[in-house]
Amino acid sequence: MATGLEKLPKEKTAEFGPKFLDLIASKTLTNEKNEYRIRKALAAAYSYMEEPSQAARVLASMHLDQIKDKVGVSTLVEAYVAISDYYLDAQNNADAYSYIAKAAKFIDEIDDIAIVCKYKYCYAQVHDANLKFGQAASLYYELSQKGSVGVPEEETKAFLEKAVICTILAPPGTQRSRLLTMLYKDDRTRITPHFNLLEKMYLERLIKMEEVKKLSLIHICRCRRLLTCRSRWSP
């Protein structure tokens, strides 16, 4: 049943998926792994049709935490990350944080590099959306490291740029000071668009408030545009 649904066009998946779930619900014995595959395919279809809230609800309604032993911890974390990502697309930051926090409880048990990278990227975006720029910068910088397992090399520059921007926007404190030091001493940041501003902050030079405000507006608008698209990092 799940295999057939996964092969259908997205529009057909959205049409037949709920019927398959109703059929499963009518049975006394349920194959949880099969049900998850159906819900995953249906969620992807809803996302494709630009209904991210519906996509999140389809996966969240399975109550995965109650059947962890049957579906496996990797599937559990994969699902939590996907739900968080869909809620981000729907600009529902509160629920996005709730589900990525659930994934955090089990991430140390995961050996699948792809799932771990998706988790880190999603968590970075959640922090970013909630204006927790220091936490977001730390994760973006971690993902930007050369040789970071599971991260395509062409993506490291984008993550590094995000790390620089979020560090600039982070509130003063020990975390920002640590990030400023790491980024300034990283030769790769010299070619990022906002290195001049990063350098001024690191060297404690005078910065015009207008520079930071302009960067903040650009970054927030860019994030909102990105949330309307599925990323290659999305589940």
C-alpha positions, 0 to 999 in steps of 0.5 A: 500500500505504501509503496504504491502511494509513494509512486503516485504523482503528488496530487494523486497522493493527496487524494488517495492518502487519507483514504489509505489512512482511514483503511488502516484505522479500521484495522485492529492490527496496524503496521506502524512502519507502513503507516509512517511511510503513508503519512510521510508520502502524504505530508510531502504531497501536502508540502508540494501543494503548499499546505505545510501546516497540513503536512505537519499535522499528518505526521504529528497525528501519528503520536510517534513517541508512543511507538518509538520501539516499533518504528525505531529511533531514527524514524522518530527523529526523522519525523520530528525534524520533518514536522518542525521543518513543515511548521517553519514553512507555515511560519509557526515558530512555536510548534517548530521549536516544540518538535525540534526540541523533541528530536534533540532528546534522541539525536545522540542515538543517531548514527545516520549522518544525513538525519543529523545534518538535517536536524542541525540545519532545521534547529539553526533555522528554528533559532534564526526564526525565533531571533536566537541569533547566537545559537543559530550562528553556532549551528550554521558555523558548525555546518560550514566547516570544511570536511563536515561529514554529510554537508555538500561542499557547495553549501558550506559557503552559504552556511558560513555567510549565515553564521556571519550574519547571525553573529553580527545580529546576536546580542553582546555577551560571551557567546557572541565574543567567542563566535566573533573570534572564531569567524574573524580568524577563519580565512574563509570569512574574508570573502563573505559579503558582510566581513567588513561589519564583522571586522569592525565588531571584532576590533571594537570599531565604531559601527553605525546603527543603520548598518546593523538595522539594514542587515537585520531587515535584509536577513529577516526578509530573506528568511521569510522568502526561504520559508516558502521553498523546500530546501535540499536539506529538507526531509 
